[in-house]
Amino acid sequence: MSSTSSRSSTPLTGVSKLPPIITNEADREFLYQINGFIDKEMAKIKPKNEDQRYLIYKAVFNKIIEHVTAYKYLLTTIKKEYEDIIEAIRTAQQKSVFLQGKLKAMASEPSTIRNYKKRCDELEERIAIVKKDNERLSKELLELKAEREVREKKPEEKQAPVKEVKKDNRRIPGLTLEESTDISVLNRKFDQLDRQLKELNISLKTRFLPKTQKLQLKDTLDKKVSYRDQLLWQSQVYKARGQKLEIALEAAQAYNRVKPPHQTVGDAVILAFQHAMGTAAAAEKDHPAGGDGVDNTPSETAHSSTFEDDDPNKEKEAEVMLEYIEKFNELFEDDKFEEAAIHAANSPKGILRTQATLAKFRDVTSKYGGRSPLMAFCDALMSSVKATIHKPNEGLSLDCVKAGLEENRLDLVCHWLAQDRLTVTGDMGHLIEDHCSCQVPCMCGGQALAQNVFMRMHMHMDSAMCLVRQGKANMALQHAKEKGVLSSDFLLFILKHYPSLQLLELLFQGDCTLKVGGSTEQCGHASSNSVTTRSKTEDSNISGKGTVLPLGVTLTTLKKSGHWHLAEGWLQRLVYDHHETGKFREILQKAVLEDDVTTSREWNALIKMMHDDGLEDLSLQLMAVVIVATSLKSALKAHQASLHMTGSL
């Protein structure tokens, strides 16, 4: 565009025209420069930076306005309009931010006021509490002042001066100044010193004794030795006297048989003594006794034989045992519990195979991993049974089993019993039985192990109970019946504590009764501590007519023990099994007629329970059978009463 170009008008229309934008090569070159400038500046800034882009295009617009003269006014006006619009947009954005903040403040004003009110209420409540505490403290202060005035008015009693304990401000040996003020380090040091004190006390009581006791033991040993020598001398004298009396008796008997003339009994005895002395001297010549030149009389010969029978090691037996005990104490104090356990288990004459030693192992806990010292001693004790050929006594065996069960080593207890290394007792069986916490059937094997113990002790009732807890109800009843321990008490107990459909089906097969051979007095002679006994009157009623458990007693027991669902399931199964034959009513009627224990009130309670649980048909059948049975029993009693009256008349 040239600076000399001007506006021209068209003569035909009379409308003025603007000159063209690009008129020469200089304008085209300027346009290329402008585009290059825009590309260069846009490459220097970020594409999304609107402010920088605005400044670049603003600078380009100013250059175009300066270069073009014909469009200068128009471009200046356009530029001004753009700048006004942009400024208006910026102002509006700033105002919008301010208005948004103001709007948020106005929106949160109600909650702020509510929080202030809540805080005000809390402060007022706290002020009231503080005032109340101040009043209470004021009253206490007045009471203390009054007590102090009363105490000051009383005459002072002279008290003996209390000796003040001087504080030791010296540092603890072995600790730095920082460690002396660290609570954790001081606690560890205190625990260490306390442990050392306990070890010293134990060592003082077990390892060390006063010297006077050693002298006393030596005096006692000397007295025992002298007493032994005195007894040996007396035995020697008595043996010699006995031999002389025997020789004299034989000589007298020979004299009485022959009665030679010119000889008395005394002469015969003297000759016998001389003959015996000559025989002893000849034997001494044939067998000299060490060449010491001392003749051995018969008494001396007997004395020497007595010494040959004695074991020289027996004289040092007490010393050996004492050394053995001291060695055990040393191992125990050095925390060598495994070695101490083996040492104690193999002690001579079982001096350390006692419950006291077991209690000593029980009172300590190992500082290291692995099994406990108690189990180490029990295992060593069981391992030494084969070598010593002596089982532990009943108490020690029971303690070993208890230790094994406390550490859940039922397998180890089973191994001991299988190897016959325990003295089996009934308490051991009950201990194993109580250790089992399984539901029926037992899965841990404890009941089977307890049953083995009870079978060894011939405790058939407890053995049958273990079979029940193993889920073997059929075997339990058969075992109890064979051993003659099947009773109503036993059945009631297992029905109350371990009921099952299998047990109910076994108890009531076909006619709802379990027949046993003989009365309860014959089959119930064996009782168990685990079975709760009933009264004699109730037991005699239940056991009548050869029936161990009547139907009503069974249902009432299941109801009271919380197993009513089993009774309902069993009755429904019984109805289903006899649905086609129609014998269920006959079976039910026979069971109710044979039940002389269950009262009408108990039957009504059972009928109501069935009705409430939705068994209307079963409850109606039972109600009809109970009514008929009650009527028949009443009529039978009236008939028997009339017969009795007729017979009396």
C-alpha positions in Angstrom: 0.0 0.0 0.0 1.3 3.4 -0.9 1.1 6.5 1.2 0.0 8.6 -2.0 -3.0 6.5 -2.6 -6.3 8.2 -2.0 -10.0 7.4 -2.1 -11.7 7.5 -5.5 -15.4 7.6 -6.4 -17.4 5.9 -9.2 -19.2 8.4 -11.4 -22.1 6.0 -12.1 -23.2 5.1 -8.6 -21.7 7.9 -6.5 -20.5 5.5 -3.8 -16.9 5.9 -2.6 -14.6 2.8 -2.7 -11.7 1.9 -0.4 -8.4 1.3 -2.1 -7.1 -2.3 -2.2 -5.0 -3.6 0.8 -2.1 -5.0 -1.2 -1.2 -2.7 -4.0 2.5 -3.4 -4.6 5.4 -5.7 -3.8 6.3 -3.8 -0.6 2.9 -4.6 0.9 3.3 -8.2 0.2 6.8 -8.2 1.7 5.3 -6.5 4.8 2.7 -9.2 5.1 5.3 -12.0 4.9 7.3 -10.2 7.7 4.2 -10.0 9.8 3.4 -13.7 9.4 7.0 -14.6 10.2 6.9 -12.4 13.3 3.7 -14.2 14.5 5.1 -17.6 14.0 8.4 -16.8 15.7 6.7 -15.2 18.8 4.1 -18.0 19.0 6.8 -20.6 19.2 8.3 -18.9 22.2 5.2 -19.0 24.4 2.8 -21.8 25.6 -0.1 -22.5 23.3 -2.7 -22.2 26.1 -1.4 -18.9 27.4 -4.1 -16.5 26.3 -2.5 -13.3 27.7 0.8 -13.8 25.8 -1.1 -14.5 22.6 -3.1 -11.4 23.1 0.0 -9.3 23.5 1.6 -10.7 20.3 -1.5 -10.0 18.2 -1.8 -6.6 19.8 1.7 -5.7 18.7 1.0 -7.0 15.2 -2.1 -5.0 15.0 -0.2 -1.8 16.0 2.4 -2.5 13.2 -0.4 -2.9 10.7 -2.0 0.4 11.8 1.3 2.2 11.5 2.0 0.7 8.0 -1.5 1.2 6.5 -2.6 4.8 6.3 -5.9 4.4 4.4 -7.4 2.0 6.9 -5.8 3.6 10.0 -9.0 5.1 11.3 -11.0 2.0 10.8 -8.4 -0.3 12.3 -7.9 2.0 15.3 -11.7 2.0 16.0 -11.8 -1.8 15.7 -8.8 -2.1 18.1 -10.4 0.2 20.6 -13.6 -1.9 20.5 -11.7 -5.1 21.0 -9.7 -3.6 23.9 -12.9 -2.3 25.6 -14.6 -5.7 25.3 -11.5 -7.6 26.7 -11.3 -5.1 29.6 -15.0 -5.6 30.3 -14.5 -9.4 30.3 -11.6 -9.2 32.7 -13.5 -6.9 35.0 -16.5 -9.2 35.0 -14.3 -12.2 35.8 -12.8 -10.4 38.8 -16.2 -9.3 40.0 -17.5 -12.9 39.6 -14.8 -14.3 41.8 -15.6 -11.7 44.5 -19.3 -12.4 44.2 -18.8 -16.1 44.5 -16.9 -15.7 47.7 -19.5 -13.3 49.1 -22.2 -15.8 48.1 -20.4 -18.7 49.9 -20.0 -16.5 53.0 -23.7 -15.7 53.0 -24.6 -19.4 52.5 -22.5 -20.5 55.4 -23.7 -17.8 57.7 -26.6 -19.8 59.3 -24.4 -22.8 60.1 -21.7 -20.5 61.6 -24.3 -18.8 63.8 -25.6 -22.2 64.9 -22.0 -23.3 65.7 -21.4 -20.2 67.7 -24.6 -20.8 69.7 -23.6 -24.4 70.3 -20.2 -23.3 71.5 -21.8 -20.7 73.7 -24.0 -23.4 75.3 -21.0 -25.6 75.9 -19.0 -22.8 77.5 -22.0 -22.0 79.7 -22.2 -25.6 80.8 -18.5 -25.7 81.5 -18.8 -22.5 83.5 -21.6 -24.1 85.5 -19.4 -27.1 86.2 -16.4 -25.0 87.2 -18.6 -23.0 89.5 -20.0 -26.1 91.1 -16.4 -27.5 91.6 -15.3 -24.2 93.1 -18.2 -24.3 95.6 -17.3 -27.9 96.5 -13.6 -27.0 96.8 -14.5 -24.0 99.0 -16.5 -26.3 101.3 -13.6 -28.7 101.5 -11.2 -25.9 102.2 -13.4 -24.6 105.0 -13.7 -28.1 106.5 -9.9 -28.6 106.3 -9.4 -25.2 108.0 -11.8 -26.2 110.7 -10.0 -29.5 111.2 -6.7 -27.7 111.3 -7.9 -25.3 114.0 -9.2 -28.2 116.1 -5.9 -30.0 115.7 -3.9 -26.9 116.6 -6.0 -26.5 119.8 -5.1 -30.0 121.0 -1.9 -30.4 122.9 0.9 -31.7 120.8 2.2 -35.1 121.6 5.9 -35.6 121.6 7.0 -38.1 119.1 10.3 -39.9 118.8 12.5 -38.3 116.2 12.3 -40.3 112.9 15.7 -41.2 111.6 16.0 -39.7 108.1 17.2 -42.0 105.4 20.2 -40.6 103.7 19.9 -40.6 99.9 22.6 -42.2 98.0 23.5 -39.8 95.2 26.2 -42.0 93.7 25.8 -43.2 90.1 24.8 -46.8 89.4 27.9 -48.8 88.5 28.1 -49.8 84.9 25.7 -47.1 83.6 26.5 -43.8 82.1 24.8 -40.6 83.1 22.3 -40.8 80.2 21.5 -44.4 81.0 21.0 -43.5 84.6 18.2 -41.1 83.6 16.6 -43.5 81.1 13.5 -45.2 82.6 13.6 -48.2 80.2 17.3 -48.8 80.9 16.7 -48.6 84.7 13.8 -51.0 84.4 15.9 -53.5 82.5 18.7 -53.1 85.1 16.2 -53.6 87.9 14.8 -56.8 86.3 18.4 -58.1 85.9 19.3 -57.4 89.5 16.0 -58.9 90.8 16.7 -62.0 88.7 20.2 -62.3 90.1 18.9 -61.9 93.6 16.4 -64.7 93.1 19.1 -66.9 91.6 21.4 -66.2 94.6 18.6 -67.0 97.1 17.9 -70.3 95.3 21.6 -71.1 95.1 21.9 -70.3 98.8 19.1 -72.6 99.7 20.0 -75.5 97.5 23.8 -75.6 96.9 25.3 -74.1 100.0 24.8 -75.3 103.6 26.5 -74.2 106.8 29.7 -76.0 107.7 28.1 -77.0 111.0 25.7 -79.2 109.1 28.6 -81.0 107.5 30.1 -81.7 110.9 26.7 -82.9 112.1 26.4 -85.3 109.1 29.9 -86.6 109.8 29.0 -87.2 113.5 25.8 -89.0 112.5 27.7 -91.1 110.0 30.3 -92.1 112.7 27.5 -93.0 115.0 25.8 -95.1 112.4 29.1 -96.9 111.6 29.8 -97.7 115.3 26.2 -98.9 115.7 26.7 -101.2 112.7 29.9 -102.6 114.1 28.2 -103.2 117.4 25.4 -105.0 115.7 27.9 -107.1 113.7 29.7 -108.0 116.9 26.5 -109.0 118.6 25.5 -111.1 115.6 28.9 -112.8 115.7 28.5 -113.6 119.4 25.0 -114.9 118.9 26.0 -117.1 115.9 28.9 -118.6 117.9 26.6 -119.2 120.8 24.0 -120.8 118.5 26.7 -123.1 117.0 27.8 -124.2 120.5 24.2 -124.8 121.5 23.7 -126.8 118.3 26.8 -129.0 119.0 25.7 -129.5 122.6 22.2 -130.5 121.5 23.5 -133.0 119.0 25.9 -134.5 121.6 23.1 -134.8 124.2 20.8 -136.4 121.7 23.5 -138.9 120.7 24.2 -139.7 124.4 20.5 -140.3 125.0 20.3 -142.7 122.1 23.4 -144.8 123.2 23.9 -144.0 126.9 27.5 -145.5 127.2 28.6 -146.6 130.7 31.1 -144.6 132.7 30.2 -141.3 130.8 27.8 -138.5 131.6 26.1 -136.0 129.4 28.6 -133.3 130.3 31.5 -135.5 129.2 29.8 -136.1 125.8 29.2 -132.4 125.3 32.9 -131.6 126.1 34.1 -134.2 123.7 31.9 -132.8 121.0 33.3 -129.3 121.6 36.9 -130.7 121.4 36.1 -132.5 118.2 34.6 -129.4 116.6 37.6 -127.3 117.5 40.0 -129.9 116.0 38.0 -130.0 112.8 38.1 -126.1 112.5 41.9 -126.2 113.1 42.4 -128.8 110.3 40.3 -126.7 107.9 42.4 -123.7 108.8 45.6 -125.6 107.9 44.2 -126.7 104.6 42.9 -123.2 103.8 45.1 -120.5 105.4 43.3 -117.2 105.8 45.9 -114.6 104.5 48.9 -115.8 106.5 48.5 -113.4 109.4 49.0 -116.1 112.0 45.5 -115.7 113.5 43.3 -118.7 114.0 39.7 -118.4 112.8 37.1 -119.8 115.2 33.7 -120.8 113.9 32.3 -117.5 114.9 35.1 -115.7 113.0 34.3 -117.9 110.0 30.7 -116.9 110.1 31.7 -113.3 110.6 33.9 -113.4 107.4 31.0 -115.0 105.4 28.8 -112.2 106.6 31.3 -109.6 105.3 31.5 -111.5 102.0 27.7 -111.1 101.6 27.9 -107.3 102.2 28.5 -105.1 99.2 31.3 -102.5 99.9 29.7 -100.0 97.6 26.7 -99.8 100.0 28.8 -97.9 102.5 29.2 -95.1 100.0 25.6 -95.2 98.8 24.5 -92.1 100.7 27.5 -90.1 99.3 26.7 -91.3 95.8 23.1 -90.2 96.1 24.1 -86.9 97.5 26.5 -86.3 94.6 23.7 -87.3 92.2 21.3 -84.8 93.7 23.9 -82.0 93.7 24.6 -82.7 90.0 20.9 -82.4 89.2 20.7 -79.1 91.1 23.6 -77.8 89.1 22.1 -78.7 85.8 18.7 -77.3 86.9 20.3 -74.0 88.0 22.2 -73.7 84.7 18.9 -73.9 82.8 19.9 -77.2 81.2 16.5 -78.6 81.7 16.8 -81.4 79.1 19.9 -82.8 80.7 18.4 -82.3 84.2 15.3 -84.2 83.1 17.3 -87.2 81.8 19.5 -87.1 84.9 16.5 -87.2 87.2 14.6 -89.9 85.3 17.6 -92.3 85.5 18.4 -91.6 89.2 19.4 -94.6 91.3 16.6 -96.2 93.3 14.2 -93.5 91.8 15.2 -90.9 94.3 14.4 -88.1 91.8 11.5 -89.9 90.1 9.0 -88.2 92.4 6.1 -85.7 92.2 8.3 -83.2 94.0 10.7 -83.2 91.1 7.9 -82.9 88.6 6.5 -79.9 90.5 10.0 -78.3 90.3 10.0 -78.7 86.5 6.4 -77.3 86.4 7.3 -74.1 88.2 9.9 -73.0 85.7 9.5 -71.9 82.1 12.2 -72.3 79.4 13.9 -69.2 78.2 14.5 -70.8 74.8 12.2 -72.3 72.2 11.1 -75.9 72.1 9.1 -78.0 74.5 8.6 -77.0 78.1 10.9 -78.4 80.9 7.9 -80.2 82.3 7.3 -82.2 79.1 11.0 -82.9 78.9 10.9 -84.5 82.4 7.7 -86.5 81.6 9.1 -87.8 78.3 12.4 -88.7 79.9 10.5 -90.4 82.8 8.5 -92.5 80.3 11.6 -93.4 78.2 13.4 -94.7 81.3 10.5 -97.1 82.3 11.9 -99.9 80.1 15.4 -99.6 81.5 14.3 -99.3 85.2 11.5 -101.9 84.9 9.4 -99.7 87.2 6.4 -97.7 86.2 5.7 -94.3 87.8 3.2 -94.5 90.7 -0.4 -93.5 90.3 0.1 -89.9 91.3 3.1 -89.4 89.1 1.4 -91.0 86.2 -1.6 -88.8 86.6 0.6 -85.7 86.7 2.4 -86.7 83.5 -0.9 -87.3 81.7 -2.2 -83.9 83.0 1.0 -82.2 81.7 0.6 -83.8 78.3 -3.0 -82.8 78.0 -2.3 -79.2 79.1 0.1 -78.9 76.2 -2.3 -80.6 73.8 0.0 -83.6 73.4 -2.8 -86.3 73.2 -0.6 -88.2 70.8 2.1 -88.5 73.4 -0.3 -89.7 76.1 -1.6 -92.3 73.6 1.9 -93.5 73.0 2.6 -93.8 76.7 -0.5 -95.8 77.2 0.2 -98.0 74.2 3.7 -98.8 75.5 2.3 -99.6 78.9 4.5 -97.1 80.7 1.8 -95.6 83.0 0.0 -96.8 86.1 -3.6 -96.6 84.9 -6.3 -95.3 87.2 -9.9 -94.3 86.9 -9.0 -90.6 87.5 -6.7 -90.8 84.5 -9.6 -91.9 82.3 -11.8 -89.1 83.6 -9.0 -86.6 83.1 -8.7 -87.6 79.4 -12.5 -87.7 79.0 -12.9 -84.2 80.4 -10.1 -82.9 78.1 -12.1 -83.7 75.0 -14.2 -80.7 74.0 -15.6 -82.2 70.7 -19.2 -82.4 69.9 -20.7 -85.8 69.3 -19.1 -87.7 67.6 -15.6 -87.1 69.0 -13.0 -86.3 66.3 -9.8 -85.8 68.4 -9.6 -89.4 69.7 -9.7 -88.5 73.4 -12.9 -90.5 74.0 -11.4 -93.6 72.5 -8.3 -93.2 74.6 -10.4 -92.7 77.8 -12.5 -95.8 76.8 -9.3 -97.8 76.7 -8.4 -96.7 80.2 -11.8 -97.5 81.5 -11.8 -100.9 79.9 -8.5 -101.6 81.7 -10.0 -100.6 85.0 -13.2 -102.5 84.3 -15.3 -99.3 84.6 -17.9 -100.4 82.2 -20.4 -97.5 82.7 -17.7 -94.9 81.9 -16.6 -97.0 78.9 -20.1 -97.1 77.6 -20.3 -93.3 78.0 -17.2 -92.8 76.0 -18.7 -95.0 73.2 -21.8 -92.7 73.2 -19.6 -89.6 72.9 -17.9 -91.3 69.9 -21.2 -91.5 68.2 -21.4 -95.3 68.7 -24.7 -95.5 70.5 -25.5 -99.0 69.4 -22.2 -100.3 70.7 -22.6 -98.4 73.9 -26.0 -99.9 74.7 -24.9 -103.4 73.7 -21.7 -103.0 75.9 -23.7 -101.7 78.9 -26.2 -104.6 78.5 -23.5 -107.2 78.3 -21.7 -105.9 81.3 -24.9 -105.5 83.3 -24.7 -101.8 83.8 -27.7 -100.7 81.7 -30.0 -98.7 83.8 -32.5 -95.9 83.6 -30.0 -93.4 85.1 -27.5 -94.2 82.4 -30.1 -93.8 79.7 -31.5 -90.6 81.1 -28.1 -89.1 81.3 -27.0 -89.8 77.7 -30.5 -88.8 76.5 -30.1 -85.5 78.3 -26.6 -84.7 77.4 -25.9 -86.6 74.1 -29.2 -87.2 72.3 -29.5 -88.2 68.7 -32.0 -89.8 66.3 -29.9 -93.0 66.3 -30.2 -93.2 70.1 -33.9 -92.7 70.0 -34.4 -95.4 67.4 -32.3 -97.8 69.5 -34.2 -97.0 72.6 -37.6 -97.4 70.9 -37.5 -100.2 68.4 -41.0 -101.1 67.2 -42.9 -101.0 70.5 -41.3 -97.8 71.9 -39.7 -99.7 74.8 -36.2 -101.1 75.4 -36.4 -104.5 77.2 -33.5 -105.5 79.3 -32.8 -108.8 81.0 -33.7 -108.6 84.6 -34.8 -105.7 86.8 -33.0 -102.5 87.5 -31.6 -103.9 90.7 -29.8 -106.6 88.8 -28.5 -104.6 85.8 -27.8 -101.2 87.4 -25.4 -102.3 90.1 -22.4 -100.4 88.6 -22.6 -96.6 88.8 -20.5 -93.9 87.4 -19.4 -90.5 88.8 -20.3 -88.9 85.5 -23.9 -90.0 85.6 -26.3 -88.0 87.7 -28.3 -90.4 89.9 -32.0 -90.0 90.3 -34.0 -90.6 93.5 -34.9 -94.2 94.4 -38.6 -93.6 94.2 -38.4 -92.1 90.7 -36.0 -94.9 89.6 -38.3 -97.6 90.8 -41.2 -96.1 89.0 -39.3 -95.7 85.8 -38.0 -99.2 86.0 -41.4 -100.9 86.4 -42.7 -103.6 84.1 -39.3 -104.3 82.6 -39.3 -100.9 80.7 -36.2 -98.8 81.2 -37.4 -95.5 79.7 -41.2 -94.8 79.2 -42.2 -92.6 76.2 -43.4 -89.7 78.3 -40.2 -89.6 80.4 -38.1 -89.6 77.1 -40.1 -86.7 75.6 -40.1 -84.7 78.8 -36.4 -85.2 79.2 -35.7 -84.0 75.6 -38.0 -81.0 76.2 -36.3 -79.9 79.5 -32.8 -80.4 78.0 -33.6 -78.2 75.0 -33.6 -81.0 72.4 -37.3 -81.0 71.5 -36.5 -80.8 67.8 -35.0 -84.3 68.0 -38.2 -85.6 69.6 -40.3 -84.0 66.8 -38.1 -85.3 64.1 -38.1 -88.8 65.6 -41.9 -88.9 65.9 -42.4 -87.6 62.4 -40.1 -90.3 61.1 -42.0 -92.9 63.2 -45.3 -91.7 61.6 -43.8 -91.9 58.1 -42.4 -95.4 58.6 -45.8 -96.7 59.8 -48.0 -94.6 57.5 -48.8 -97.5 55.1 -49.4 -100.1 57.8 -51.3 -97.8 60.1 -49.6 -99.3 63.2 -48.4 -96.0 64.6 -51.6 -95.4 66.6 -51.3 -98.9 68.1 -47.6 -98.3 69.0 -48.4 -95.0 70.5 -51.3 -96.4 72.5 -49.2 -99.3 73.9 -46.4 -96.9 74.9 -48.8 -94.5 76.7 -50.6 -97.5 78.5 -47.2 -98.8 79.7 -46.1 -95.4 81.0 -47.1 -95.2 84.6 -44.7 -92.4 85.4 -45.8 -89.4 83.2 -48.7 -87.5 84.7 -51.7 -86.0 82.9 -50.2 -82.5 83.3 -47.0 -83.6 81.6 -48.9 -85.2 78.8 -50.9 -82.0 78.2 -47.7 -79.9 78.2 -46.2 -82.2 75.5 -49.4 -82.1 73.5 -49.4 -78.3 73.6 -45.8 -78.2 72.6 -46.6 -80.3 69.5 -49.6 -78.1 68.6 -47.6 -74.9 69.0 -44.9 -76.3 66.7 -47.4 -77.1 63.9 -47.8 -80.8 64.5 -51.6 -80.7 64.8 -52.3 -84.2 63.6 -49.7 -85.7 65.9 -50.9 -83.7 68.9 -54.5 -84.8 68.2 -53.5 -88.5 68.0 -51.5 -88.2 71.2 -54.4 -86.4 73.0 -56.9 -89.1 72.0 -54.5 -91.9 73.1 -53.8 -90.1 76.4 -57.5 -89.7 77.1 -58.3 -93.3 76.3 -55.4 -94.5 78.4 -56.3 -92.4 81.3 -59.9 -93.6 81.2 -58.8 -97.2 81.0 -56.4 -96.8 83.9 -59.1 -95.1 86.0 -61.6 -97.9 85.2 -59.0 -100.6 86.0 -58.2 -99.0 89.3 -62.0 -98.8 90.1 -62.4 -102.4 89.2 -59.5 -103.5 91.3 -60.8 -101.4 94.2 -64.3 -103.1 93.9 -62.7 -106.5 93.8 -60.7 -105.7 96.9 -63.9 -104.5 98.7 -65.8 -107.7 97.7 -62.9 -110.0 98.8 -62.8 -108.2 102.2 -66.6 -108.6 102.7 
